[in-house]
Amino acid sequence: MNKNQIINEIKSKQPAINYRLKERVEVFTDLIFKCLFDASTDLEEHLDLLCKEFTTIAEIVCWDEAKNCTKIWDTFLHKLPEILDLLNADAHAIEVNDPASDSLEEVYLAYPGFYAIAVYRLSHELYKVGFPLLPRLMTEFAHKLTGVDIHPGAKIGKSFFIDHATGVVIGETSVIKDNVKIYQGVTLGALYVDKKLKNVKRHPTVESNVTIYANATILGGETIIGANSIIGGNVWVTASIPSNSLVYHTPEIKVKELKNE
């Protein structure tokens, strides 16, 4: 095939996607962080830039004119102070719970768990009003940077703490209440994957004041982790746990001395 034939062949098979949307979403997300967390930012100027980016994104993704995507901006803008209150509480929870943290500034600037939570809280507001694609692209951007996969549809309460971050997965219908601590590698997932479950609660509920240690896997929409419980590392949970429980397993560990021959 010559060059023109290759071009025509690609065009005939190309999905109808505007790939620059990913870049625009990353710019939009970065601008929000500057507005919320950089005291040196000219807020009036950056909020105008945010509005322009949002309008550009809306023009790309809003196939349904009835959604009035550009009008969603005002609603989202008025939500930003409330979201910032939640994020300040998250940052405080990280600082007071992590002995390795030296300051709130360190949490805001250096903690991947906080970054992932922040992007989730911002995207969740857009998810709730049905804005297409943007919320998922925002959380996937955070996933790429932090290794934390939080679906924007999850419902997460106040003072949420993710330590070390990498490998955490929180599914779309997960419910996490207040003052929950999660460590690296934790999965809040579904018992199985089936497209027919689209509108069904398929991920767990975690009540308030629960701690879930590294690499624990909790599955199922009917699974509830009772308040004030501790879920130990590497456990596999597919049924509800009462409040004030300690869940753990005791693996057999063998140590053999190597002798020089």
Secondary structure, 3 states (H helix, E strand, C coil): CCHHHHHHHHHHHCCCCCCHHHHHHHHHHHHHHHHHHCCCCCHHHHHHHHHHHHHHHHHHHCCCHHHCHHHHHHHHHHHHHHHHHHHHHHHHHHHHHCCCCCCHHHHHHHCHHHHHHHHHHHHHHHHHCCCCCHHHHHHHHHHHHHCCEECCCCEECCCCEEECCCCCEECCCCEECCCCEEECCCEEECCCCCHHHCCCCCCCEECCCCEECCCCEEECCCCEECCCCEECCCCEECCCECCCCEECCCCCCCCCCCCCC
